[in-house]
Amino acid sequence: MQIKDWLHSDRYSLGIILGLIIPVPACLIFIAIVSLIQKYLHVFERVRQTDLLLLGLAVNLVVMRYYLVKLKLEKTGKALLVLTVVMIGLFFIFLKNSNLAFHF
């Protein structure tokens, strides 16, 4: 029960921690799905894996909406929003034209 209570607390630190942790598994799931589709169905050949990093960051926006609208925890939602915007900005500054590849 302590984890559930911790996840329902209204703290900036919780928003930052969630904002850093959630995109990693989401990105890995998207990369694995697209890699399988590319390998077996031969579609999505032009999708770069760095673009899937951006899609993984978009999952933060769903979590942010959950915290702001459903739970009414403003500090956690605001921290998620700020961190997501910063990470998307860093993506466009550093990784937009890169061809980073994850080998699965």
N, C-alpha and C positions, 0 to 999 in steps of 0.2 A: 504493500500500500504506500510505502514511502516514495517510490518512483512516480506513482500516479499523482500524489500530492505535489511532488517537485515539478512535474510537467504542467500542473495547473496553477503554478505560482506566477505572479506578475512581476518579473524581473528582467532587466536589460541583459544580464549575463545569460539567462536561459535562452533568450532570442539569439544571442551571438553563438552560443554553443550549438543550438539547433540549426542555425544558418550555415555553420561550417560542417556539420555532420551529415545533414540530409542530402545535399547534392552528390556526395560521393557514391553511395549505393544506387541512387537514381541514375547517375551517369553510367555506372557500370552495367546496369540493367539495360539501358538504352543502347549502349555500345554492343552488348552481347546479342540483343535482338536484331539490330541492324546488320551485324556481322553474319548472323545466321541467314537472314533474308538475302544478303548479298551473295553468300556462298551457294545457297541451294536454289533460290528463285531467280537469281541474276537480275534483280532490280535494285534500285537505289545505288547504282554504281558510282554516282557522283557525290554521294553524301560523305563529307569529311568527318572524321572522328572529333575534330575540334569543335565542329558545329553541335555535336551531341553533348559537349560540355555545357554549352549554352542552354540546351534543353534540360539538362540536369539542374541548372540553376533556376529554371522556371518552376520547378517543383517547390522551391521555397515560397513562391508567390501563393500557391495553394495552401501551404501550411500557414502563411501569414494571414490569409483571409480567414482560416479556421480560428486562429487566435484572436483576431480583431472582431469578427462578426459573431461567431458562435460562442466563444468563451468570454468575450469582452475584456480581454487582458491587453491593455493598450501598450504597456511598456515592452512586453515580449513581442507583440506584433510590430511595433515601431523599430525595435532592434533588428528584427528579421528583414524589414523593408530596407533599412539603411544599409545593412550588410549585403543584401542581395543587389542593390543598386551599385554599391562599390565594387562588388565582384563582377558584375556585368560590365561596368566601366573598365575594369582591369582586363577583362576578356577582350574588349574591343581595342584597347591600347596595345596589348602584347600578343594576343593569339589570333586575331582576325585573319591574318594572311599566312599563318603558319600551317605546316602540314604534319603536325604531331600525330603519331600513330601508336595505338595500343595493340599489342599482338595477343590475340586470343586463339 
